[in-house]
Amino acid sequence: MYTEFTMLENPKRYTITAALPYTNGPIHIGHLAGVYVPSDIYARYLRLQGKDVAFMCGSDEHGVAISMKAKKEGITPQEVIDKYDAIIRKSFIDFGISFDNYSRTSSKIHHDTAQEFFRKLYDNNDFIEEVTEQLYDAKADQFLADRFVVGTCPKCGNEEAYGDQCEKCGSTLNATDLINPKSTITGETPILKSTKHWFLPLDRYQDFLKEWILVGHAKDWKTNVLGQVKSWLDDGLKPRAVTRDLDWGIDVPVDGAEGKKLYVWFDAPIGYISATKEWAAREGKNWEDYWKKDDSPNGGTSTKLVHFIGKDNIVFHCIIFPAMLKAEGTYILPDNVPANEFLNLEGNKLSTSKNWAVWLHEYLQDFPDKQDSLRYALTSNAPETKDNDFTWKDFQARNNNELASIFGNFINRVVVLTNKYYDGIVPSSNDFSVVDEQTLAELKAYPAVISSSIERYRFREAQGEMMNVARLGNKYLADEEPWKMIKTDHGRVQTQMYVALQIAAALQILCEPFLPFTSNKLATILNLKDLKWNTVSETFELLKPGHKIGQAEILFSQIEDAEIQKQIDKLEATKAANKAENAVIEPQKETSTFEDFSKLDLRVGTIIEAEKMPKANKLLVLKVDTGMDVRTIVSGIAEHFSPEEVVGKRVTVLVNLAPRALRGVESQGMILMTNLPDGKLVFVNPDADGVSNGALIS
């Protein structure tokens, strides 16, 4: 067993990384639920424990996604990354994600770090240099990176698979695997052309990865992570290119590599290291303490590295990046990679390209001062072991029925009663009853319970235990009823309020990882500062007698139905826009002459009778007043309209169509119809006032 396989107990410091977001769009709730909220909970908790924490993230600003966005918007890649970095950075700050450093992979320190890393592996002969056949767009005169190629997936038949992945079946692909590939730049069929690249031979690390993860971490890593790693290893690892023919990215720092860039999957995880370097230089720290194994016996490490990612990044953080670190030789390996599954939205998969998302910066505008409401809802429904669904109704219920009715209600009652009975002064306690002692003992046990869940990366469970502290307080007040007891036993009420105030103070510290804005408000209300996590379990007297608290304020206001309906309507508008955008437009028919058109006699009419054709599911028999006569028209609209729905409809009628017998009924014309993008059939009808039946349309 290798020493690095051993789980690290009581590390000196923690390096926490959150997946670098692509700067080709803003942050949405899927990113938050999968990566940024759980990593922030973990980092905040560790700081409250007094731990040495380096919480690193930054904008991922290279790769094809940026180039594609630039082409689509008609701007430069630099303009794309500057635009979205600003949006993302501000959103994270406003939402309270407490990164110690949020960097950029376009920075000089990152370019230097990535090139140094590549150069060391190159000098150690850790790469395979090989000339291969790659897809090339002759019309655009460029090699095609994976996302610039679409085609049919060879595994599931999806006709819109990308050159690196099929999003329908989840298979990882090479662009040359695609059937009928097309360039997304020109639409042309690419050709194969020779080009030289450098490959990381992952197969060399097959046995190491298998023993390190599947054996060494079999008991402490999540089953979804282990399962995906096992699948990759069972298929057999193969060399993977670390360079690409691109015009945007980090230059490959060796002779003979002109015009080539480091592949984004190679440079992006190194962004964690460069972000740490940047932070350490600013804070006067040694960055190597947080990444290298140099300060404990036998060449081990006393730093715990944890990567927070979504499941689509498991292969990069559990196979490729560890292989890179192992090849380099001086770096620690991750102690855990607690990847989450995906969050869906109102029953459908989140899609940035289709705008089917709740964007963080828009949420912060629509729900000011409700950061914690979203944090709470996302953690309550976190996709920790399976895909979960976010709905606006559930979000509203979590805020109103839990945060406001349980947490907020308890704090409000404690603060209001303390001000009412004692002018905001914490009273002294008298003799504790059995209930008092049981309640305070239960309170002291909660930090360890919540810690156990957090340290096993069960944040949903941990938040539930935190809310149980508020439930404990509510139950205590409801059972003790100090508002009634004040009439008969003032001494007993002093003890009751003393106990309730200790629960409120404990909540201020225990809620901070989950609800940091609420914790800050509560610290102001209770006039508290600098409490540590373990203080709650060390003493029940968090607020001493004689301590002065402030006035009550609403921690969680109710979210009204109208606010939620506005968000639902926004999504419905997105859905309608997507359908319209994806509508299939029939090609233009053969050219007709004016004489051809003039033969058509189109008139305004009104349907005055309608009945279903016997034994025909699709046909309605209509009586139509054309202004010239009342005639019978048989129309295939019965699957879309009932007879009652169409009576009285104004319609456009082709009146000089040759009569045709349908199931024994002679049809004397045709009614004009069209289809909406969703397939719904609608009448093409005159809607202007004053148009009479028989009016000629020309």
TAGI-V334316 format. One record per residue. PHI is phi in whole degrees, -180 to 180 (NA if undefined). Layout:
# TAGI-V334316
PHI ; PHI
This chain:
# TAGI-V334316
NA ; -73 ; -63 ; -74 ; -77 ; -72 ; -63 ; -84 ; -102 ; 48 ; -67 ; -71 ; -152 ; -128 ; -109 ; -114 ; -118 ; -117 ; -46 ; -71 ; -74 ; -64 ; -91 ; -114 ; 177 ; -75 ; -86 ; -123 ; -66 ; -65 ; -62 ; -63 ; -68 ; -80 ; -131 ; -80 ; -69 ; -62 ; -67 ; -69 ; -57 ; -64 ; -65 ; -63 ; -60 ; -64 ; -64 ; -65 ; -84 ; 81 ; -81 ; -86 ; -122 ; -121 ; -105 ; -115 ; -158 ; 169 ; -78 ; -89 ; -115 ; -118 ; 97 ; -68 ; -58 ; -70 ; -61 ; -64 ; -64 ; -63 ; -63 ; -64 ; -92 ; 69 ; -129 ; -84 ; -56 ; -63 ; -66 ; -63 ; -69 ; -67 ; -64 ; -81 ; -61 ; -64 ; -65 ; -65 ; -59 ; -66 ; -61 ; -62 ; -63 ; -65 ; -90 ; 85 ; -76 ; -95 ; -57 ; -76 ; -154 ; -120 ; -105 ; -142 ; -77 ; -87 ; -71 ; -64 ; -63 ; -75 ; -56 ; -64 ; -65 ; -66 ; -67 ; -64 ; -63 ; -60 ; -65 ; -66 ; -65 ; -63 ; -66 ; -85 ; 59 ; -85 ; -104 ; -106 ; -96 ; -149 ; -94 ; -128 ; -90 ; -121 ; -70 ; -136 ; -94 ; -66 ; -68 ; -84 ; 57 ; -158 ; -69 ; -102 ; -67 ; -51 ; -79 ; -94 ; -128 ; -127 ; -175 ; -89 ; -66 ; -72 ; -100 ; -124 ; 86 ; -60 ; -83 ; -120 ; -74 ; -87 ; -72 ; -114 ; -162 ; -97 ; -76 ; -82 ; -104 ; 83 ; -70 ; -85 ; -129 ; -105 ; -57 ; -73 ; -77 ; -66 ; -91 ; 52 ; -68 ; -133 ; -77 ; -78 ; -80 ; -118 ; 82 ; -77 ; -79 ; -73 ; -110 ; -92 ; -142 ; -75 ; -155 ; -98 ; -144 ; -111 ; -122 ; -89 ; -79 ; -59 ; -61 ; -65 ; -104 ; -55 ; -67 ; -60 ; -63 ; -62 ; -73 ; -65 ; -92 ; -71 ; -101 ; -67 ; -119 ; -62 ; -99 ; -116 ; -95 ; -67 ; -64 ; -67 ; -73 ; -59 ; -63 ; -70 ; -62 ; -59 ; -61 ; -64 ; -68 ; -64 ; -74 ; 89 ; -75 ; -130 ; -56 ; -130 ; -63 ; -110 ; -129 ; -147 ; -87 ; -137 ; -109 ; -137 ; 151 ; -96 ; -62 ; -75 ; -89 ; -138 ; -65 ; 85 ; -117 ; -61 ; 82 ; -107 ; -123 ; -67 ; -62 ; -61 ; -68 ; -80 ; -82 ; -62 ; -66 ; -66 ; -58 ; -63 ; -70 ; -66 ; -64 ; -67 ; -58 ; -61 ; -65 ; -63 ; -63 ; -70 ; -96 ; 73 ; -112 ; -99 ; -63 ; -65 ; -59 ; -96 ; -136 ; -120 ; -98 ; -134 ; -131 ; -141 ; -58 ; 62 ; 69 ; -83 ; -146 ; -119 ; -114 ; -101 ; -103 ; -129 ; -101 ; -102 ; -147 ; -93 ; -66 ; -73 ; -110 ; -60 ; -62 ; -73 ; -94 ; -111 ; -124 ; -73 ; -64 ; -59 ; -64 ; -63 ; -64 ; -64 ; -64 ; -66 ; 99 ; -109 ; -96 ; -77 ; -107 ; -63 ; -77 ; -158 ; -133 ; -79 ; -69 ; -95 ; -81 ; -99 ; -103 ; -94 ; -127 ; 49 ; 85 ; -123 ; -63 ; -59 ; -145 ; -70 ; -67 ; -97 ; 61 ; -91 ; -162 ; -108 ; -81 ; -61 ; -65 ; -75 ; -59 ; -65 ; -77 ; -77 ; -128 ; -61 ; 64 ; -121 ; -60 ; -69 ; -63 ; -73 ; -56 ; -65 ; -63 ; -68 ; -73 ; -61 ; -117 ; -62 ; -81 ; -74 ; -123 ; -155 ; -61 ; -124 ; -122 ; -96 ; -128 ; -66 ; -66 ; -66 ; -57 ; -62 ; -65 ; -61 ; -69 ; -75 ; -89 ; -115 ; -63 ; -74 ; -78 ; -104 ; -66 ; -61 ; -64 ; -62 ; -61 ; -61 ; -64 ; -62 ; -70 ; -62 ; -67 ; -63 ; -70 ; -70 ; -88 ; -132 ; 55 ; 82 ; -97 ; -64 ; -79 ; -75 ; -92 ; -104 ; -60 ; -79 ; -81 ; -59 ; -63 ; -60 ; -64 ; -64 ; -64 ; -69 ; -66 ; -64 ; -61 ; -65 ; -83 ; -65 ; -56 ; -68 ; -65 ; -66 ; -58 ; -57 ; -69 ; -63 ; -72 ; -102 ; 63 ; -103 ; -73 ; -61 ; -64 ; -63 ; -65 ; -61 ; -68 ; -61 ; -67 ; -67 ; -66 ; -64 ; -64 ; -58 ; -65 ; -62 ; -65 ; -60 ; -65 ; -63 ; -75 ; -84 ; 50 ; -61 ; -66 ; -91 ; -64 ; -60 ; -76 ; -126 ; -148 ; -63 ; -64 ; -67 ; -65 ; -56 ; -67 ; -60 ; -72 ; -59 ; -63 ; -62 ; -68 ; -67 ; -65 ; -61 ; -66 ; -62 ; -61 ; -58 ; -86 ; -73 ; -87 ; -58 ; -62 ; -94 ; -129 ; -64 ; -70 ; -66 ; -60 ; -65 ; -63 ; -68 ; -63 ; -69 ; -61 ; -89 ; 58 ; -111 ; -157 ; 63 ; -72 ; -107 ; -55 ; -75 ; -60 ; -63 ; -88 ; -86 ; -151 ; -90 ; -96 ; -83 ; -119 ; -83 ; -55 ; 95 ; -69 ; -98 ; -103 ; -93 ; -87 ; -71 ; -144 ; -71 ; -80 ; -136 ; -79 ; -67 ; -99 ; -83 ; -58 ; -64 ; -66 ; -72 ; -62 ; -61 ; -70 ; -64 ; -63 ; -62 ; -68 ; -64 ; -65 ; -63 ; -61 ; -66 ; -65 ; -64 ; -65 ; -65 ; -67 ; -93 ; -63 ; -86 ; -91 ; -64 ; -67 ; -64 ; -78 ; -59 ; -63 ; -115 ; -91 ; -59 ; -65 ; -60 ; -66 ; -66 ; -72 ; -78 ; -109 ; -100 ; -128 ; -80 ; -141 ; -133 ; -77 ; -109 ; -145 ; -156 ; -151 ; -74 ; -71 ; -58 ; 60 ; -139 ; -71 ; -100 ; -106 ; -115 ; -100 ; -112 ; -106 ; -122 ; -85 ; -94 ; 88 ; -95 ; -165 ; -111 ; -127 ; -94 ; -132 ; -97 ; -129 ; -85 ; -121 ; -67 ; -79 ; -111 ; -137 ; -86 ; -56 ; -66 ; -69 ; -97 ; -64 ; 94 ; -71 ; -81 ; -138 ; -103 ; -122 ; -85 ; -89 ; -103 ; -73 ; -57 ; -58 ; -144 ; -85 ; -123 ; 51 ; 86 ; -111 ; -81 ; -97 ; -114 ; 144 ; -142 ; -98 ; -79 ; -135 ; -147 ; -110 ; -78 ; -56 ; -85 ; 94 ; -69 ; -89 ; -135 ; -79 ; -93 ; -129 ; -77 ; -119 ; -77 ; -68 ; 83 ; -87 ; -97 ; -58 ; 95 ; -61 ; -81 ; -100 ; -144
